[in-house]
Amino acid sequence: QVQLVESGGGLVQPGGSMRLSCAASGISFRLYTMGWYRQVPGKQRQLVASITRNSDTNYVDSVKGRFTISRDNAKNTVYLQMNSLLPEDTAVYYCYSGLGVMDYWGKGTLVTVSS
């Protein structure tokens, strides 16, 4: 059974930092593209960042220079380091894994950026 379990969400002040983690099980983690999406009420889920099996990364323009995605294949874990957080980064963040037609999602973790 595939499981993606996110952790690290919570409340942070504007300008602060937070690191999200996603621990995967039930997949050959090193083969999968991993990513982070986010969603706010009333809007579509949006890709934030992704990292391929070769560690090529991709970011949405709004987070470039502030967020960093990384992976540790030995720990089957993907991370999202978020710096200089803005109120508009507030969302539920979802972990994603994909390989061909197979894709899996975590249940999400809420990140709230507020003073």
N, C-alpha and C positions, 0 to 999 in steps of 0.2 A: 504494500500500500504506500502510495506516494504521499509524503507530507512536506509542506513548507511552513515553517513556523517562524514568524517575525517576532522581533523583540527590540526594545530600545525607544519606543515612542513615549510621548508624554508632553508636558508643558515646558516651554522654553521661552525666554524673553527675546524680543527682536535683537538681532546682532549676535545672538548666541550660537552655540554649536550642539550637534546631537549626532550620534551614530546609530544607525539601524543595522540589525543583523538578521539574516535569514538562514536558518539551518534546514538543510534538505536531507530527506531520507527516502529510500525506495527508488532512486534513480541513479544512473551512472553520471554523477554530478559533473565530472570533468568534461563530458561530451556536450553538455547543455549550454545554450545561451541563457544567461541569467539577467534579470532586469528588475527594476523598480518602477511601478506605476503609482499614480496618485489620483484621488477622486474627491471632489467636493460635492455636496448635495446639489442636485439639479444639473450637474455637468457630466460629460463623458469622462471615463477613465483615460488618463493621459500618461504616455510614456515619459518617465523622468530620465532614466539612464539605463543602459544595457551594457553587458560585457560578454563577448563571445568566448568560445572554448580556447581561442588563441589570445585572450585578454585584450582584444580590440574593444574600445569603448565608444559609446555614443551618448550624447546628452541633448536634452531639449535646451533651446537657446536661453531660456530664462534661468537656468541653473548653472550654466557654463562658468567656470572660474570659482564657483562656490561649493559645488557638490563633487564628490569623488566616489566612483564605484570601484570595488575591488573584490577579488575572490580568493579563497583559500581552499584549493582542491583537497588538501589533506584533511581539512575539517568539514568539507561539504558545506561551506558557508559563504555567502555573499554579503558584502557590507555596503552601506551607503553613508559616507561621511558628509554631513551637511554643516557648512559654516556660513556665517553672515546671514543667518536666517531672517526671513521677512514675514510679515503677517500673511502675505499671499501664499506662503508655502504651507499654510495650514490645510491639512487634508488627511484622509486615510491613505496610508501608504501600503501598497500591496507588493509582495514578492512574486516574481514570475519566473518560470523555467520553460524553455522551449527547445524542441529538437524535431525538425520536420513537421509532421502533422500532430505531434504530441505536445501538449502544453498543460501546465499546471499552475495553480494559484494558491497563495496563502490566504488566510482569513483577514489579513490587514491589521495595521497598527496605527492608532491615531496620533498625529503630530499637531500640536497646537502652539502657534507662535503668537504670544500675546504678553503685554506688560500688565 
